[in-house]
Amino acid sequence: MPPRAPCLLALCLLLLPAVRTRGDQPPSWFDADTSALVRARLDISDRHYRQIEPALAHLATVHAERFAALDATARTDKLAALAAFIDRLRDAHADDVVIGTGRRIIGLLDPDPGLTPKEVTALADAYGASATVLKRTGSEPLAAVADSFLAALEAAAAAPLPTTIIVLGHGLPDEIQSYSIPVERVAAALVAGATKRAAAAAPSSPLDLGHVVIICDDCYSADFLTNLGAALERLATAAGRSVAALPTCIAGTSYGRVGRADVAAAFVPHFWKDVIELYYVRRPWPDAVTLAGFFDAVDNMMYGYGRAPIVEEGRVVGYRLVDPDAVQDPVVFVSLSIDELAELRRLLDLPADAALARLLDIG
């Protein structure tokens, strides 16, 4: 997105016919027919499959060379096994709390006057969470807000209290653009805090950021969070520490895409606006906002941007693309355990010591 563009977010999704994908063009063999064959192997609904299909397509794209050596049947078998793996991870993490009682919320909001702290504090108060919201006001230097945010991240990583970090504003693949915070500085703050916590437990303890959730609703947020995961692993290795867990990450915009917001008196990007609609405006409230809500309700509401339902005999049988620039499919990443990493290597026919990112897109 151009620096300080008037539109906060404006996502454009690349689509194959009938296949919902993300980012770069998937391999030519991952087409609608292949996806339909994979879908037929899974005991799930069509709606459920379209929620995990983008993650499967992205995984196939990242490891395209491994799949290219397979014949069509073996490729379909492997894709179906990977889809089932992704779905098991979604089940395993469905009840993970994102906003709830006893959880700390740290917000960083773009300086634009249309974004107000209540976009975070109202939701936190509703679910019994404490909230600290950082936002430049008046003539305060942007760098001062950035430093305060990084200090808050380090403190959160160093403490055991479950914490959710929410960033709303302008972004780049390698930077929180609103405050010119490079991804390396974000990673360094989290690693510094996690190192303090690990050292207090035992000299050789691994770094554990599993108590942290990061939500970014800004341009290129999936790319930023992917880069953050890589930076966290890189800095941990440089410090001679293993990693027990990385944060759970939620991106409001997909790979390589900018996003969109309604510019009015209240300047809230579409993804976060829908979270507020689902879990604050609508009643009754659930006991907590969990990852399942982002997998299902939020994803379903976001699917309506840029698409129109196809209705036959009184029921929705599919969707047609009407405005690619309005599509803004979110991405959820979870941290893989050592055993899950080993299973993924096996499913991909990789060597046991092959490098794999700990953060995995699960739809």
Sine and cosine of phi, psi and omega as CSV:
sin_phi,cos_phi,sin_psi,cos_psi,sin_omega,cos_omega
0.00,0.00,0.67,-0.74,0.06,-1.00
-0.85,0.52,0.60,-0.80,-0.03,-1.00
-0.81,0.59,0.74,-0.67,0.07,-1.00
0.82,0.58,0.58,0.81,0.06,-1.00
-0.88,0.48,0.55,-0.84,-0.05,-1.00
-0.91,0.42,-0.41,0.91,0.07,-1.00
-1.00,-0.08,0.87,-0.50,-0.07,-1.00
-0.90,0.44,-0.66,0.75,-0.09,-1.00
-0.63,-0.78,0.56,-0.83,0.03,-1.00
-0.33,-0.94,0.97,0.24,-0.18,-0.98
-0.98,0.21,0.67,-0.74,0.12,-0.99
-0.83,-0.56,0.83,-0.56,-0.07,-1.00
-0.97,-0.25,0.69,-0.72,0.07,-1.00
-1.00,0.07,0.81,-0.59,-0.08,-1.00
-0.85,-0.52,0.70,-0.71,0.30,-0.95
-1.00,0.06,0.37,-0.93,0.04,-1.00
-0.82,0.58,0.87,-0.49,0.07,-1.00
0.92,0.38,0.08,1.00,0.00,-1.00
-0.89,-0.46,0.79,-0.61,0.00,-1.00
-0.99,-0.10,0.90,-0.44,-0.07,-1.00
-0.75,-0.67,0.01,-1.00,-0.02,-1.00
-0.73,-0.68,0.43,-0.90,0.23,-0.97
0.92,0.40,-0.68,-0.74,-0.06,-1.00
-0.90,0.43,0.32,-0.95,0.04,-1.00
-0.86,0.51,0.84,-0.55,0.05,-1.00
-0.90,0.43,0.25,-0.97,0.04,-1.00
-0.83,0.55,0.49,-0.87,-0.07,-1.00
-0.86,0.51,-0.46,0.89,-0.03,-1.00
-0.98,0.20,-0.24,0.97,0.06,-1.00
-1.00,0.02,0.98,0.22,-0.04,-1.00
-0.93,-0.37,-0.09,-1.00,-0.05,-1.00
-0.88,0.48,-0.61,0.79,-0.02,-1.00
-0.92,0.40,-0.69,0.72,0.03,-1.00
-0.89,0.46,-0.70,0.72,0.00,-1.00
-0.88,0.47,-0.61,0.79,0.02,-1.00
-0.91,0.42,-0.61,0.79,0.05,-1.00
-0.91,0.42,-0.65,0.76,0.05,-1.00
-0.91,0.42,-0.71,0.70,0.00,-1.00
-0.83,0.56,-0.62,0.79,-0.04,-1.00
-0.92,0.39,-0.36,0.93,-0.01,-1.00
-0.99,0.12,-0.20,0.98,-0.15,-0.99
-0.95,-0.31,0.67,-0.74,0.00,-1.00
-1.00,-0.01,0.91,0.41,-0.02,-1.00
-0.64,-0.76,0.23,-0.97,0.01,-1.00
-0.98,0.21,0.27,-0.96,0.05,-1.00
-0.87,0.48,-0.66,0.75,0.01,-1.00
-0.89,0.46,-0.67,0.74,0.02,-1.00
-0.89,0.45,-0.66,0.75,-0.02,-1.00
-0.91,0.42,-0.65,0.76,-0.01,-1.00
-0.92,0.39,-0.28,0.96,0.08,-1.00
-0.99,0.17,-0.41,0.91,0.02,-1.00
-0.96,-0.27,-0.22,0.97,-0.03,-1.00
-0.84,0.54,-0.66,0.75,0.00,-1.00
-0.89,0.46,-0.63,0.78,0.02,-1.00
-0.91,0.42,-0.63,0.77,0.02,-1.00
-0.91,0.41,-0.69,0.72,0.02,-1.00
-0.89,0.46,-0.64,0.77,0.01,-1.00
-0.91,0.41,-0.67,0.74,0.02,-1.00
-0.89,0.45,-0.65,0.76,0.04,-1.00
-0.90,0.43,-0.57,0.82,0.02,-1.00
-0.94,0.35,-0.71,0.71,-0.01,-1.00
-0.88,0.48,-0.61,0.80,-0.07,-1.00
-0.93,-0.37,0.59,0.81,-0.10,-1.00
-0.85,0.53,-0.59,0.81,-0.03,-1.00
-0.90,0.44,-0.58,0.82,0.02,-1.00
-0.91,0.41,-0.63,0.78,-0.03,-1.00
-0.97,0.24,-0.51,0.86,-0.08,-1.00
-0.88,0.48,-0.46,0.89,-0.03,-1.00
-0.99,0.17,-0.10,0.99,-0.06,-1.00
-0.99,-0.11,0.45,-0.89,0.14,-0.99
-0.98,0.19,0.13,-0.99,-0.14,-0.99
-0.86,0.50,-0.66,0.75,-0.02,-1.00
-0.92,0.39,-0.73,0.69,0.00,-1.00
-0.90,0.44,-0.58,0.81,0.02,-1.00
-0.91,0.42,-0.70,0.71,0.02,-1.00
-0.89,0.45,-0.67,0.75,0.04,-1.00
-0.85,0.53,-0.72,0.69,-0.06,-1.00
-0.93,0.37,-0.66,0.75,0.03,-1.00
-0.89,0.46,-0.65,0.76,0.03,-1.00
-0.90,0.44,-0.65,0.76,0.03,-1.00
-0.91,0.42,-0.63,0.78,0.03,-1.00
-0.93,0.36,-0.61,0.79,0.06,-1.00
-0.88,0.47,-0.67,0.74,0.03,-1.00
-0.91,0.42,-0.61,0.79,0.05,-1.00
-0.88,0.47,-0.73,0.68,0.04,-1.00
-0.87,0.50,-0.67,0.74,-0.04,-1.00
-0.92,0.40,-0.59,0.80,0.06,-1.00
-0.90,0.44,-0.61,0.79,0.04,-1.00
-0.91,0.40,-0.62,0.79,0.05,-1.00
-0.89,0.46,-0.67,0.74,0.06,-1.00
-0.90,0.45,-0.67,0.74,-0.05,-1.00
-0.91,0.42,-0.50,0.86,-0.08,-1.00
-0.96,-0.27,0.05,1.00,-0.11,-0.99
-0.84,0.54,-0.59,0.80,-0.07,-1.00
-1.00,-0.03,0.09,1.00,0.04,-1.00
-0.89,0.45,0.77,-0.63,-0.07,-1.00
-0.99,0.13,0.74,-0.67,0.07,-1.00
-0.98,-0.21,-0.69,0.72,0.08,-1.00
-0.70,-0.71,0.84,-0.54,-0.04,-1.00
-0.14,-0.99,0.04,-1.00,-0.04,-1.00
-0.84,0.54,0.72,-0.69,0.06,-1.00
0.99,0.13,-0.03,1.00,-0.01,-1.00
-1.00,-0.06,0.60,-0.80,0.06,-1.00
-1.00,-0.07,0.65,-0.76,0.04,-1.00
-0.90,-0.44,0.77,-0.64,0.11,-0.99
-0.88,-0.47,0.86,-0.51,-0.01,-1.00
-0.93,-0.37,0.59,-0.81,0.14,-0.99
-0.79,-0.62,0.90,-0.43,-0.09,-1.00
-0.92,-0.39,0.62,-0.79,0.07,-1.00
-0.82,0.57,0.54,-0.84,-0.01,-1.00
-0.90,0.43,-0.24,0.97,0.00,-1.00
-0.76,0.65,0.75,-0.66,-0.07,-1.00
-0.90,0.44,-0.30,0.95,-0.01,-1.00
-0.96,0.29,-0.35,0.94,0.05,-1.00
-1.00,-0.04,0.84,-0.54,-0.04,-1.00
-0.87,-0.49,0.42,-0.91,-0.01,-1.00
-0.82,0.57,-0.43,0.90,-0.04,-1.00
-0.89,0.45,-0.35,0.94,0.05,-1.00
-0.88,0.47,-0.37,0.93,0.05,-1.00
-0.94,-0.33,-0.71,0.71,-0.11,-0.99
-0.91,0.41,-0.59,0.81,-0.01,-1.00
-0.89,0.45,-0.68,0.73,0.00,-1.00
-0.93,0.38,-0.66,0.75,0.02,-1.00
-0.89,0.46,-0.73,0.68,-0.01,-1.00
-0.87,0.49,-0.61,0.79,-0.05,-1.00
-0.90,0.44,-0.45,0.89,-0.07,-1.00
-0.91,-0.41,0.28,0.96,0.09,-1.00
0.95,0.31,0.42,0.91,0.04,-1.00
-0.98,-0.19,0.50,-0.86,0.09,-1.00
-1.00,0.02,0.55,-0.83,-0.09,-1.00
-0.72,-0.69,0.69,-0.72,0.17,-0.99
-0.84,-0.54,0.86,-0.52,-0.07,-1.00
-0.89,-0.46,0.80,-0.60,0.00,-1.00
-0.96,-0.29,0.73,-0.68,-0.02,-1.00
-0.32,-0.95,0.74,-0.67,0.03,-1.00
-0.93,0.36,0.77,-0.64,0.09,-1.00
-0.79,-0.61,0.50,-0.87,0.03,-1.00
0.87,0.49,-0.70,-0.71,-0.06,-1.00
-0.99,-0.15,0.21,0.98,0.01,-1.00
-0.85,0.53,0.73,-0.69,0.00,-1.00
-0.90,0.44,0.64,-0.77,0.06,-1.00
-0.86,0.51,-0.60,0.80,-0.03,-1.00
-0.89,0.45,-0.54,0.84,0.00,-1.00
-0.93,0.37,-0.65,0.76,0.05,-1.00
-0.91,0.41,-0.66,0.75,0.03,-1.00
-0.86,0.51,-0.71,0.71,0.00,-1.00
-0.90,0.44,-0.63,0.78,0.02,-1.00
-0.91,0.42,-0.64,0.77,0.02,-1.00
-0.90,0.44,-0.72,0.70,0.00,-1.00
-0.90,0.43,-0.61,0.79,0.07,-1.00
-0.90,0.44,-0.62,0.79,0.03,-1.00
-0.92,0.39,-0.61,0.79,0.05,-1.00
-0.90,0.44,-0.71,0.71,-0.01,-1.00
-0.88,0.47,-0.68,0.73,0.01,-1.00
-0.90,0.44,-0.63,0.78,0.01,-1.00
-0.91,0.40,-0.64,0.76,0.00,-1.00
-0.94,0.35,-0.47,0.88,-0.04,-1.00
-0.99,0.14,-0.32,0.95,-0.06,-1.00
-0.97,-0.25,0.41,-0.91,-0.01,-1.00
-0.99,0.16,-0.17,0.99,-0.09,-1.00
-0.91,0.42,0.81,-0.59,0.04,-1.00
-0.83,0.56,0.73,-0.68,-0.13,-0.99
-0.70,-0.71,0.68,-0.74,0.12,-0.99
-0.89,-0.45,0.79,-0.62,-0.02,-1.00
-0.96,-0.28,0.80,-0.60,-0.06,-1.00
-0.85,-0.52,0.85,-0.52,0.01,-1.00
-0.89,-0.45,0.87,-0.50,0.02,-1.00
-0.84,-0.54,0.88,-0.47,0.01,-1.00
0.29,-0.96,-0.44,-0.90,0.02,-1.00
-1.00,0.06,0.60,-0.80,-0.01,-1.00
-0.59,-0.81,0.34,-0.94,0.12,-0.99
-0.77,-0.64,0.27,-0.96,-0.01,-1.00
-0.84,0.55,-0.44,0.90,-0.05,-1.00
-0.83,-0.56,0.36,0.93,-0.09,-1.00
-0.30,-0.95,0.63,-0.78,0.28,-0.96
-0.99,0.17,0.99,-0.13,-0.22,-0.98
-0.91,0.42,-0.56,0.83,-0.06,-1.00
-0.83,0.56,-0.52,0.85,-0.04,-1.00
-0.80,-0.60,0.27,0.96,0.05,-1.00
0.78,0.62,0.75,0.66,0.00,-1.00
-0.97,-0.25,0.95,-0.30,0.02,-1.00
-0.90,0.45,0.48,-0.88,0.00,-1.00
-0.86,0.52,-0.54,0.84,0.00,-1.00
-0.90,0.43,-0.57,0.82,0.02,-1.00
-0.94,0.33,-0.60,0.80,0.07,-1.00
-0.89,0.45,-0.73,0.69,0.01,-1.00
-0.89,0.46,-0.67,0.75,-0.03,-1.00
-0.89,0.45,-0.63,0.77,0.02,-1.00
-0.91,0.42,-0.69,0.72,-0.01,-1.00
-0.92,0.39,-0.66,0.75,0.01,-1.00
-0.92,0.39,-0.63,0.78,0.02,-1.00
-0.88,0.48,-0.70,0.71,0.02,-1.00
-0.92,0.40,-0.70,0.71,0.00,-1.00
-0.90,0.44,-0.54,0.84,0.04,-1.00
-0.92,0.40,-0.67,0.75,0.05,-1.00
-0.87,0.49,-0.69,0.73,-0.01,-1.00
-0.91,0.40,-0.67,0.74,0.00,-1.00
-0.91,0.41,-0.68,0.73,-0.03,-1.00
-0.90,0.44,-0.53,0.85,0.01,-1.00
-0.94,0.34,-0.43,0.90,0.00,-1.00
-0.99,0.11,-0.78,0.63,0.01,-1.00
-0.18,-0.98,0.52,-0.85,-0.07,-1.00
-0.83,0.56,-0.54,0.84,-0.07,-1.00
-0.98,-0.21,0.19,0.98,-0.04,-1.00
-0.89,0.46,0.63,-0.77,0.06,-1.00
-0.96,0.28,0.31,-0.95,0.05,-1.00
-0.98,0.20,0.75,-0.66,-0.06,-1.00
-0.80,-0.60,0.94,-0.34,0.05,-1.00
-0.92,-0.39,0.38,0.92,-0.04,-1.00
-0.92,0.39,-0.25,0.97,0.01,-1.00
-1.00,0.04,0.03,1.00,-0.08,-1.00
-0.95,-0.32,0.70,-0.72,0.17,-0.99
-0.89,-0.46,0.71,-0.70,0.04,-1.00
-0.87,-0.49,0.82,-0.57,0.06,-1.00
-0.90,-0.43,0.83,-0.56,0.07,-1.00
-0.86,-0.51,0.87,-0.50,0.12,-0.99
-0.90,-0.44,0.99,0.15,0.03,-1.00
-0.45,-0.89,0.06,-1.00,-0.03,-1.00
-0.90,0.44,0.60,-0.80,0.06,-1.00
0.85,0.52,0.53,0.85,-0.11,-0.99
-0.93,0.37,-0.55,0.83,0.06,-1.00
-0.91,0.42,-0.64,0.77,0.04,-1.00
-0.92,0.40,-0.68,0.74,0.00,-1.00
-0.87,0.49,-0.71,0.71,-0.04,-1.00
-0.94,0.33,-0.56,0.83,0.12,-0.99
-0.88,0.47,-0.71,0.70,0.02,-1.00
-0.91,0.41,-0.57,0.82,0.04,-1.00
-0.90,0.43,-0.70,0.71,0.03,-1.00
-0.85,0.52,-0.69,0.73,0.02,-1.00
-0.91,0.42,-0.65,0.76,0.00,-1.00
-0.91,0.40,-0.62,0.78,0.04,-1.00
-0.88,0.48,-0.70,0.71,0.02,-1.00
-0.91,0.42,-0.65,0.76,-0.01,-1.00
-0.90,0.44,-0.71,0.71,-0.02,-1.00
-0.94,0.34,-0.58,0.81,0.05,-1.00
-0.90,0.44,-0.68,0.73,0.02,-1.00
-0.89,0.46,-0.68,0.73,0.01,-1.00
-0.88,0.47,-0.51,0.86,0.01,-1.00
-1.00,0.07,0.00,1.00,0.01,-1.00
0.96,0.27,0.45,0.89,-0.02,-1.00
-0.91,-0.43,0.63,-0.77,0.19,-0.98
-0.99,0.14,0.18,-0.98,-0.04,-1.00
-0.88,-0.48,0.84,-0.55,0.09,-1.00
-0.99,0.16,-0.68,0.74,-0.01,-1.00
-0.32,-0.95,0.60,-0.80,0.15,-0.99
-0.99,-0.10,0.20,-0.98,0.04,-1.00
-0.91,0.41,0.44,-0.90,0.28,-0.96
-0.96,0.27,0.69,-0.73,-0.08,-1.00
-0.79,-0.62,0.64,-0.77,0.01,-1.00
-0.79,-0.62,0.85,-0.53,-0.01,-1.00
-0.96,-0.27,0.76,-0.65,0.03,-1.00
-0.98,0.19,-0.31,0.95,0.04,-1.00
-0.78,-0.62,0.45,-0.89,-0.12,-0.99
-1.00,0.08,0.00,-1.00,-0.06,-1.00
-0.87,0.49,0.73,-0.69,0.12,-0.99
0.92,0.38,0.27,0.96,-0.11,-0.99
-0.83,-0.56,0.53,-0.85,0.21,-0.98
-1.00,-0.06,0.13,-0.99,-0.10,-0.99
-0.84,-0.54,-0.31,-0.95,-0.19,-0.98
-0.54,-0.84,0.53,-0.85,0.08,-1.00
-0.60,-0.80,0.40,-0.92,0.14,-0.99
-1.00,0.07,0.86,-0.51,-0.04,-1.00
-1.00,-0.07,0.96,-0.29,0.01,-1.00
-0.51,-0.86,-0.39,-0.92,0.01,-1.00
-0.85,0.52,-0.64,0.77,0.09,-1.00
-0.97,-0.24,0.87,-0.49,-0.11,-0.99
-0.97,-0.26,1.00,0.05,-0.07,-1.00
-0.82,-0.57,0.80,-0.60,0.01,-1.00
-0.88,0.47,0.43,-0.90,-0.13,-0.99
-0.83,0.56,-0.71,0.71,-0.06,-1.00
-0.87,0.50,-0.79,0.62,-0.04,-1.00
-0.93,0.36,-0.54,0.84,0.07,-1.00
-0.86,0.50,-0.66,0.75,0.00,-1.00
-0.94,0.34,-0.58,0.81,0.08,-1.00
-0.87,0.50,-0.71,0.71,0.02,-1.00
-0.90,0.44,-0.68,0.73,0.02,-1.00
-0.86,0.51,-0.72,0.70,-0.09,-1.00
-0.96,0.26,-0.59,0.81,-0.18,-0.98
-0.88,-0.47,0.14,0.99,0.11,-0.99
-0.72,-0.69,-0.77,0.64,-0.04,-1.00
-0.94,0.35,-0.71,0.70,-0.04,-1.00
-0.98,0.19,0.58,-0.81,0.03,-1.00
-0.83,-0.56,0.38,-0.93,-0.07,1.00
-0.97,0.23,0.41,-0.91,0.06,-1.00
-0.97,0.23,0.58,-0.81,0.14,-0.99
-0.95,0.31,0.14,-0.99,0.03,-1.00
-0.90,0.43,-0.52,0.85,0.02,-1.00
-0.38,-0.93,0.36,-0.93,0.13,-0.99
-1.00,-0.01,0.89,-0.45,-0.06,-1.00
-0.94,-0.35,0.13,-0.99,0.00,-1.00
-0.89,0.46,-0.50,0.87,0.04,-1.00
-0.85,0.53,-0.56,0.83,0.02,-1.00
-0.89,0.45,-0.59,0.81,0.03,-1.00
-0.97,0.24,-0.59,0.81,0.07,-1.00
-0.87,0.49,-0.63,0.77,-0.22,-0.97
-0.94,-0.33,-0.98,0.21,-0.16,-0.99
-0.89,0.45,-0.73,0.68,-0.02,-1.00
-0.91,0.41,-0.72,0.69,0.01,-1.00
-0.86,0.51,-0.68,0.74,-0.03,-1.00
-0.91,0.42,-0.65,0.76,0.01,-1.00
-0.93,0.37,-0.65,0.76,0.01,-1.00
-0.92,0.40,-0.44,0.90,-0.03,-1.00
-0.90,0.45,-0.38,0.92,-0.02,-1.00
-0.96,0.26,-0.29,0.96,0.02,-1.00
-0.95,0.31,0.87,-0.50,0.06,-1.00
0.99,0.10,-0.04,1.00,0.00,-1.00
-0.80,-0.60,0.45,-0.89,0.05,-1.00
-0.83,-0.56,0.65,-0.76,-0.01,-1.00
-0.94,0.34,0.55,-0.84,0.12,-0.99
-0.98,-0.21,0.89,-0.46,-0.10,-0.99
-0.94,-0.34,0.80,-0.60,0.07,-1.00
-0.74,-0.67,0.78,-0.63,0.01,-1.00
0.79,0.62,0.66,0.75,0.11,-0.99
0.99,0.16,0.11,0.99,0.03,-1.00
-0.70,-0.71,0.44,-0.90,0.00,-1.00
-0.97,0.22,0.85,-0.53,-0.03,-1.00
-0.93,-0.36,-0.03,1.00,0.01,-1.00
0.20,-0.98,-0.11,-0.99,0.00,-1.00
-0.72,-0.70,0.49,-0.87,0.11,-0.99
-0.88,-0.48,0.57,-0.82,-0.01,-1.00
-0.98,0.18,0.81,-0.58,-0.02,-1.00
-0.88,-0.48,-0.41,0.91,-0.01,-1.00
-0.49,-0.87,1.00,0.00,-0.04,-1.00
-0.83,0.56,-0.55,0.84,-0.03,-1.00
-0.92,0.39,-0.32,0.95,-0.03,-1.00
-1.00,-0.04,-0.20,0.98,-0.04,-1.00
-0.94,0.33,0.72,-0.69,-0.10,-0.99
-0.56,-0.83,0.87,0.49,-0.08,-1.00
-0.94,0.35,0.84,-0.54,-0.01,-1.00
-0.96,0.28,0.23,-0.97,-0.01,-1.00
-0.74,-0.67,0.71,-0.71,0.08,-1.00
-0.92,-0.39,0.75,-0.66,0.06,-1.00
-0.90,-0.44,0.66,-0.75,0.13,-0.99
-0.83,-0.56,0.40,-0.92,0.01,-1.00
-1.00,0.08,0.81,-0.59,0.01,-1.00
-0.99,0.17,0.65,-0.76,0.13,-0.99
-0.97,0.25,0.16,-0.99,0.04,-1.00
-0.86,0.51,-0.68,0.73,0.01,-1.00
-0.91,0.41,-0.62,0.78,0.02,-1.00
-0.93,0.37,-0.60,0.80,0.08,-1.00
-0.88,0.48,-0.69,0.72,0.01,-1.00
-0.88,0.47,-0.65,0.76,0.01,-1.00
-0.91,0.41,-0.65,0.76,0.01,-1.00
-0.91,0.42,-0.65,0.76,0.07,-1.00
-0.86,0.51,-0.68,0.73,-0.01,-1.00
-0.90,0.44,-0.68,0.73,0.00,-1.00
-0.90,0.43,-0.49,0.87,-0.01,-1.00
-1.00,-0.07,0.04,1.00,-0.03,-1.00
0.85,0.52,0.66,0.75,0.02,-1.00
-0.99,-0.15,0.43,-0.90,0.10,-0.99
-0.86,0.52,0.43,-0.90,-0.06,-1.00
-0.88,0.47,-0.40,0.92,-0.01,-1.00
-0.96,-0.28,0.23,0.97,-0.01,-1.00
-0.91,0.42,0.63,-0.77,0.02,-1.00
-0.95,0.31,0.76,-0.66,0.08,-1.00
-0.67,-0.74,0.62,-0.79,0.06,-1.00
-0.91,0.42,0.67,-0.74,0.02,-1.00
-0.95,0.32,-0.50,0.87,0.03,-1.00
-1.00,0.10,0.79,-0.61,0.00,-1.00
-0.85,-0.53,0.76,-0.65,0.13,-0.99
-0.93,0.37,0.85,-0.53,0.02,-1.00
-0.87,-0.50,0.39,0.92,0.11,-0.99
0.99,-0.17,0.00,0.00,0.00,0.00
